Amino acid sequence: MKYGLLALFVGSTAFAQGAATPPAPAVTPSSSALLPDTQIVRGLYVNRFAAQSTKRIHQLIDIADRSEINALIIDIKDEFGLNYAPTDPAVQRNAGRSGTIPHLKELLDTLRAHKILAVARIVVFKDSVTARVHPEWTIRKADGSPWHDKKGMTWVNPYHHELWEYNIHVAEDAVKIGFGEVQFDYIRFPEPYKSLPPQVFPDQNGQNKEQALADFLSLAHSRLSKLGVRTTADIFGLVTSVPNALEVGQQWEHLAPVTDVLLPMTYPSHYPPGSLNVAHPNAEPYAIIHAAIVSAHERDIKLGLTGERVRPWLQAFTLGKPAYGPEEILEQKRAVYDAGYDGWVLWNPGSKYEPFLSALEKTRMSHKKPFPAPAAGTAAGKKGRY
């Protein structure tokens, strides 16, 4: 899901030049899929190994029972295959090699009983298993052979419509099992590093990257909204503030209208020095999150999109200095509220949240401020609690 530092520079030249914002796609889904009882979503990411551990999953449920947390984002399909046991034989070939979540339906029943929203995280275009099972669905090099990224991984082709159907099928299957929301991740193309061969996309037919991603999410939304669940998507944090499309294809005005919620990965440690006029982003979590989410809110307003349509990922891990603990979580949460939203999700790659528990409130309350939000330098934007 998460990106390396180099990926943040993709599209930065166009940002510096202030390129014009492309027009939004024509399809604008209704917001009716925003379920009233779970509009304020505050969640924790649960990786495949934590989800497979009965002991660990019950520890996470206990955290939710004793705090404002009301959602668990569970790996159902990551870049290494499916993490559940599908009933469809055509889908079973895409199983991962690290086991499956035991008694998944019973787990979802338990989450429902505890009033916890179960969110199915589905990695879409970085999928090594599907690339192996369906080599005809992969990105190619000029000579027709499979293209590989810097880690040697083969990516599937975001223009391929059979691939779209497969991923939507997995999402529909997850909903039928009992998930209440679908979160698509790796909704992007791989970085086109100059040190790697050019990427060739069969089935492109002249379509640009941002429209291909928007068309996939629009189709997914049309199908999943009929099942009564939200369609959400993870995107790079820079997408909130870069006006044009990143080279990986993500662009706010194309993606926001075709999803119920966008989840920008606004980790302060992943922003280069000087980003958003902040000299040391990792040391100023409030300033980075606030600036990024204010920009997202402003762009949604221009699109006519209201409500809890932005739910940022917050940094619950340490990368560089300073080390992140409860105070940094509190500052990130406060920035979200000051930017006019109530929801957020914590990302820790190991799903270990105990070091941050003191930053969680015991009950879930709305703290969002009226928009426009206070500037970071004003009295309302200075350091402090909500």
PEVENBEL-V895917 format. One record per helix or strand of 3 or more residues. SS is the DSSP state (H for helix, E for strand). FROM is the first residue (numbers start at 1). TO is the last residue. If there is no record, write none. Layout:
ss from to
SS FROM TO
SS FROM TO
This chain:
ss from to
H 5 9
H 12 17
H 31 33
H 36 38
E 42 46
H 48 52
H 54 65
E 71 78
H 89 92
H 104 113
E 117 123
H 128 133
H 135 137
H 161 177
E 181 185
H 209 227
E 230 236
H 237 240
H 252 258
E 261 265
H 268 270
H 275 277
H 281 283
H 285 303
E 312 315
H 326 338
E 344 347
H 354 359
